Amino acid sequence: MNRESLGFNKKQHLTEEDYYLSQEGYIIFTEHYHKKRGYCCKSGCKHCPYGYDKKTDSFKPKNQ
């Protein structure tokens, strides 16, 4: 498998609803961006829609 087939070289075009800047100048990705990307990176993102908990290295169960 090459890098392109794994999706590493895809360029994501960011829109205003994909992120905002923190007071310190860091890029904070929104829930919209994470859903658009389509997978969890397991980095403990602030707006993770997949329910990943970095402290326990597990996913929280979805509310039914």
N, C-alpha and C positions, 0 to 999 in steps of 0.2 A: 504494500500500500504506500502511496505517496502522500505528501503533506496536503496537497490540494484535495484529495479524496476524503481526507479526515476533516476538512473544513478549516485548516489553520490559516490559509491565505485568503480567506473571504474578507473583504473589506465591508465593515458595517458602517452605513451612513447614519450618523446620529442626528436626531431632530430635537427640538426643544422639549418634547415630552419624554425623552429618553434619559435625561440627567439634569442635575442642578449642581451648583458649586457650593461647597460648605464655606463657612466664614474663614477657614484656614486656606481655602483655595483648592481643596480636593474635589474631584469629580465623584458625585454620588449617583449611581444608576438607580432609576426608578423601577417600580414593579413592571411597568409597561415595557421597559427595555429588556428585563429578564425574560418576560414571556415571549417577546419578539426573538430573543436569542434562542430560546427553546430548550434549555437545559440548565441544571444547577452546577455551578463551578465549585461548590463546597468551600467557599471562602468566608462564609458567615456574613454575607451582604445584608445591609440594613433593611432593604426592601425585598428580600427573597420571597417570591410567591410559592416556592416549593416546600417551605417549612423546614429547611435545614437548620439544625442547632449545632453550632461549631463546638460548644462545650462537651456535648455528648457524642458528637460525630454520628448523628442519626437524624432522621426526618421525623418531624412531629406528625401524628396522624391527622388526616383531613377531617374537618367537622362535617358531619352528615346531616 
